[in-house]
Structures are given as structure tokens and as C-alpha cells.
Amino acid sequence: MKNNLALIIFLLLTHLLTGCSSIHAHRTDVTPRVYPGVKEDMRAMKGYSCDADEWGGLGRSLAIWGTCDILFSFVLDTLLLPYDIYKVNKEKDEKKNASCEFRPA
């Protein structure tokens, strides 16, 4: 029993030290989103492979990590919510302004 608990703690710490889904999503997302880490965890828990090459081809085995990580992702995504809203609005404004530019023929 003690060995199993030590293994579980080791795996959780290893997972947290490698970065949660929020950190991963904020680093790699091209399009800004709100709560990107929680959305990635939900995809992992549903069994979708986010990106087979990016995650090492783990696919459905990510469900357990998504379950462990969702609380941490929720907290970090909530802390980063003002920044995410700013980025989403900035991108919308840039798209709107780009479509209104005068382009001579």
C-alpha cells in the first residue's frame, strides 16, 4: 500500500513538473482561446488524441492525466482569464480592421 501511494505521488509530481495543459495550450495555441487547458483536458478525458505526435502517440491513455490535471488547469486558466479575454478581443479587432482596409485595384 505504501509503495502504491509513493508511486502515485511520484507520477503526479512528475506530471505537474512537466507542465499542465494550460501551460501547454498557452504556449502552442495559434488562436487565442478562453480556458484552453480545461478544454484540452476535457478532450483527453473523452479519449481524443489531441495530437498524436505532440503527445507521443499516447491517445486514450491521456484520460487519466486529464482527470488529474483538470483542477490545476481550471485554477491557472481562471488566473489567466483577463489575459485570454484581451488576446481574443485583440484578434477579433485585428480581423475586423483587416477586412475594412482600403485596397486599391
C-alpha positions in Angstrom: 0.0 0.0 0.0 2.8 2.4 0.9 4.6 1.7 -2.4 1.5 2.3 -4.4 0.9 5.7 -2.7 4.5 6.6 -3.3 4.2 5.7 -7.0 1.0 7.7 -7.4 2.6 10.7 -5.7 5.7 10.3 -7.9 3.6 10.2 -11.1 1.5 13.2 -10.1 4.6 15.3 -9.2 6.3 14.2 -12.5 3.2 15.3 -14.4 3.0 18.6 -12.6 6.6 19.4 -13.2 6.4 18.7 -16.9 3.6 21.3 -17.2 -0.1 21.2 -17.2 -2.5 21.5 -20.1 -2.9 25.2 -19.5 0.8 25.9 -19.9 1.0 23.7 -22.9 -2.1 25.3 -24.6 -0.9 28.9 -23.9 2.5 28.0 -25.4 1.3 26.3 -28.5 -2.1 27.7 -29.5 -2.1 29.9 -32.6 -5.6 31.1 -32.0 -6.2 32.5 -28.5 -9.0 30.8 -26.6 -10.6 31.1 -23.2 -9.9 28.2 -20.8 -7.7 26.3 -23.2 -6.2 24.0 -20.7 -9.6 22.8 -19.4 -10.7 22.2 -23.0 -7.6 20.1 -23.7 -8.2 18.1 -20.5 -11.8 17.5 -21.5 -10.7 16.3 -24.9 -8.2 14.0 -23.3 -10.8 12.6 -20.8 -13.2 11.9 -23.7 -10.4 9.8 -25.3 -9.5 12.1 -28.2 -5.8 12.3 -29.1 -5.0 16.0 -29.1 -2.1 15.5 -31.4 -0.5 12.0 -31.7 3.0 13.3 -32.5 2.9 16.1 -30.0 1.8 13.8 -27.1 4.0 10.9 -28.1 1.1 8.9 -29.5 -0.5 8.2 -26.1 -4.1 8.8 -27.3 -6.6 7.3 -25.0 -4.1 6.8 -22.1 -4.2 10.6 -21.6 -7.7 10.2 -19.9 -6.1 9.6 -16.5 -3.8 12.6 -16.9 -6.7 14.9 -18.0 -8.6 13.8 -14.9 -5.7 14.6 -12.6 -4.8 17.8 -14.3 -8.2 19.5 -14.8 -8.4 21.1 -11.4 -4.9 22.7 -11.8 -5.8 23.8 -15.4 -9.0 25.3 -14.1 -7.2 27.4 -11.5 -4.4 28.5 -13.9 -6.9 29.3 -16.7 -9.0 31.3 -14.3 -5.9 33.3 -13.2 -5.1 33.9 -16.9 -8.7 34.7 -17.9 -8.2 38.5 -18.2 -5.2 38.0 -20.5 -7.1 35.4 -22.6 -10.0 37.8 -23.0 -7.7 40.6 -24.0 -6.0 38.3 -26.6 -9.3 37.1 -28.0 -10.7 40.6 -28.3 -7.4 41.9 -29.9 -7.5 39.2 -32.5 -11.2 40.0 -33.3 -10.3 43.7 -33.7 -7.4 42.8 -36.0 -9.6 40.7 -38.2 -12.2 43.4 -38.3 -9.7 46.1 -39.2 -8.0 43.9 -41.8 -11.3 43.3 -43.6 -12.1 47.1 -43.6 -8.8 48.3 -45.1 -8.9 50.1 -48.4 -7.2 48.2 -51.2 -6.9 50.0 -54.5 -7.4 47.8 -57.6 
